[in-house]
C-alpha cells in the first residue's frame, strides 16, 4: 500500500452502480493493460421486511455491474474490509465503504511517477496528466487501480456467467 499526504483529494463517483452491501462478490479479470471487475448490485426487494437474509454466491442470478478500466497501469485488490476500513491510508479524506471514488493528486500516482522517472523518455507532466486513481470499496475488500478511463455496463446474471463476457472486454 502507499502512504498519503495532504495533497490527495477523494471524490465519490456517483455514476457507479451501488454494489451489494452484504455480498457484492467482486470478481476481477485482468490482462496487462485492461481490467474488468464484476460485482453484484444492491437489490433489495420492495416487499422485504428485514426478517430474512438472502445467501448469495457466484452462481446467484442478480443484477451485476461490469466495470472495465482502460490502460490499467497498476492494480490492487484486497484489504481492508468494511470493519477495518479506518486502516486505509485515505480513510480520513472522505473514502467510505460501499462506494466508488477517484483520488485527485494521488500519492500512489506520484509514487509511480517517481519510480518511472528513470525511463529515458519519461515526461513527468505527461505521466501525471494521463493517469487516474480509482477505488471501489466493497464489503470484504477494496479494488484500486491506476488507469486512464473506465466504462460501466449492467445486466442480470451470475458472476459465473459474466466471466466470459469480462474476458472479451480485456482482450
C-alpha positions as semicolon CSV with decimal commas, in nm:
position;residue;x (nm);y (nm);z (nm)
1;X;0,000;0,000;0,000
2;X;0,108;0,360;-0,043
3;X;0,142;0,649;0,202
4;X;-0,067;0,961;0,150
5;X;-0,008;1,327;0,221
6;X;-0,233;1,631;0,238
7;X;-0,246;1,664;-0,144
8;X;-0,472;1,360;-0,202
9;X;-0,836;1,453;-0,260
10;X;-1,104;1,180;-0,264
11;X;-1,412;1,239;-0,480
12;X;-1,707;0,999;-0,488
13;X;-1,806;0,882;-0,837
14;X;-2,185;0,883;-0,844
15;X;-2,215;0,714;-1,186
16;X;-2,107;0,374;-1,047
17;X;-2,398;0,143;-0,962
18;X;-2,432;0,070;-0,589
19;X;-2,267;-0,260;-0,501
20;X;-2,447;-0,510;-0,282
21;X;-2,382;-0,406;0,076
22;X;-2,379;-0,764;0,204
23;X;-2,237;-0,981;-0,076
24;X;-2,105;-0,799;-0,384
25;X;-1,863;-1,088;-0,457
26;X;-1,631;-0,871;-0,670
27;X;-1,450;-1,071;-0,936
28;X;-1,156;-0,945;-1,139
29;X;-1,019;-1,049;-1,474
30;X;-0,707;-0,869;-1,594
31;X;-0,467;-0,852;-1,883
32;X;-0,154;-0,638;-1,887
33;X;-0,343;-0,324;-1,994
34;X;-0,710;-0,374;-1,908
35;X;-0,904;-0,486;-1,603
36;X;-1,267;-0,591;-1,582
37;X;-1,435;-0,616;-1,244
38;X;-1,784;-0,755;-1,197
39;X;-1,990;-0,726;-0,880
40;X;-2,344;-0,784;-0,763
41;X;-2,560;-0,475;-0,724
42;X;-2,772;-0,379;-0,426
43;X;-3,107;-0,544;-0,498
44;X;-3,349;-0,508;-0,208
45;X;-3,699;-0,633;-0,296
46;X;-3,969;-0,375;-0,227
47;X;-4,161;-0,621;-0,009
48;X;-3,859;-0,719;0,207
49;X;-3,945;-0,686;0,577
50;X;-3,590;-0,726;0,711
51;X;-3,654;-1,057;0,887
52;X;-3,475;-1,282;0,638
53;X;-3,128;-1,299;0,488
54;X;-3,058;-1,386;0,127
55;X;-2,750;-1,605;0,089
56;X;-2,562;-1,541;-0,234
57;X;-2,267;-1,694;-0,415
58;X;-2,107;-1,676;-0,758
59;X;-2,398;-1,869;-0,914
60;X;-2,676;-1,639;-0,785
61;X;-2,878;-1,469;-1,058
62;X;-2,884;-1,098;-0,972
63;X;-2,817;-0,757;-1,127
64;X;-2,443;-0,730;-1,199
65;X;-2,217;-0,437;-1,290
66;X;-1,916;-0,484;-1,516
67;X;-1,658;-0,208;-1,496
68;X;-1,373;-0,209;-1,748
69;X;-1,067;0,002;-1,673
70;X;-0,868;0,111;-1,980
71;X;-0,488;0,118;-1,997
72;X;-0,461;-0,011;-1,642
73;X;-0,110;0,070;-1,518
74;X;-0,133;-0,076;-1,166
75;X;-0,394;-0,255;-0,958
76;X;-0,458;-0,368;-0,602
77;X;-0,730;-0,598;-0,468
78;X;-0,756;-0,694;-0,103
79;X;-0,795;-0,546;0,245
80;X;-0,925;-0,359;0,428
81;X;-1,280;-0,483;0,465
82;X;-1,563;-0,261;0,591
83;X;-1,487;-0,339;0,956
84;X;-1,120;-0,235;0,926
85;X;-1,179;0,046;0,678
86;X;-1,030;0,310;0,908
87;X;-0,692;0,144;0,845
88;X;-0,689;0,252;0,479
89;X;-0,449;0,544;0,421
90;X;-0,729;0,754;0,266
91;X;-0,997;0,677;0,527
92;X;-0,968;1,024;0,680
93;X;-1,005;1,202;0,347
94;X;-1,362;1,106;0,255
95;X;-1,315;0,745;0,149
96;X;-1,601;0,528;0,280
97;X;-1,710;0,166;0,241
98;X;-1,966;0,061;-0,022
99;X;-1,890;0,336;-0,275
100;X;-1,659;0,425;-0,567
101;X;-1,408;0,707;-0,582
102;X;-1,142;0,887;-0,778
103;X;-0,837;1,021;-0,597
104;X;-0,719;1,354;-0,735
105;X;-0,348;1,436;-0,700
106;X;-0,295;1,076;-0,591
107;X;0,007;0,987;-0,377
108;X;0,010;0,647;-0,547
109;X;0,035;0,804;-0,894
110;X;0,303;1,042;-0,773
111;X;0,497;0,747;-0,630
112;X;0,466;0,558;-0,961
113;X;0,583;0,870;-1,146
114;X;0,899;0,885;-0,933
115;X;0,958;0,515;-0,999
116;X;0,917;0,567;-1,374
117;X;1,139;0,878;-1,381
118;X;1,449;0,668;-1,460
119;X;1,300;0,581;-1,802
120;X;1,497;0,766;-2,073
121;X;1,178;0,907;-2,233
122;X;0,996;0,987;-1,909
123;X;0,788;1,306;-1,914
124;X;0,668;1,395;-1,564
125;X;0,384;1,625;-1,673
126;X;0,253;1,380;-1,931
127;X;0,273;1,092;-1,681
128;X;0,084;1,283;-1,413
129;X;-0,178;1,410;-1,658
130;X;-0,288;1,078;-1,814
131;X;-0,326;0,851;-1,509
132;X;-0,628;0,841;-1,279
133;X;-0,658;0,663;-0,942
134;X;-0,988;0,476;-0,887
135;X;-1,111;0,299;-0,573
136;X;-1,410;0,064;-0,543
137;X;-1,487;-0,014;-0,180
138;X;-1,682;-0,334;-0,115
139;X;-1,796;-0,529;0,192
140;X;-1,494;-0,757;0,233
141;X;-1,233;-0,589;0,012
142;X;-1,135;-0,289;-0,194
143;X;-1,016;-0,264;-0,552
144;X;-0,782;0,016;-0,657
145;X;-0,629;0,087;-0,992
146;X;-0,440;0,343;-1,189
147;X;-0,593;0,368;-1,537
148;X;-0,689;0,624;-1,800
149;X;-1,066;0,571;-1,804
150;X;-1,350;0,329;-1,736
151;X;-1,679;0,212;-1,878
152;X;-1,972;0,058;-1,694
153;X;-2,242;-0,183;-1,807
154;X;-2,507;-0,371;-1,612
155;X;-2,704;-0,686;-1,672
156;X;-2,885;-0,969;-1,497
157;X;-2,690;-1,290;-1,443
158;X;-2,448;-1,471;-1,220
159;X;-2,084;-1,382;-1,167
160;X;-2,003;-1,725;-1,315
161;X;-2,196;-1,640;-1,634
162;X;-2,039;-1,292;-1,661
163;X;-1,675;-1,412;-1,664
164;X;-1,668;-1,497;-2,040
165;X;-1,808;-1,150;-2,113
166;X;-1,539;-0,996;-1,894
167;X;-1,275;-1,186;-2,092
168;X;-1,396;-1,024;-2,416
169;X;-1,364;-0,679;-2,261
170;X;-0,996;-0,721;-2,171
171;X;-0,869;-0,864;-2,499
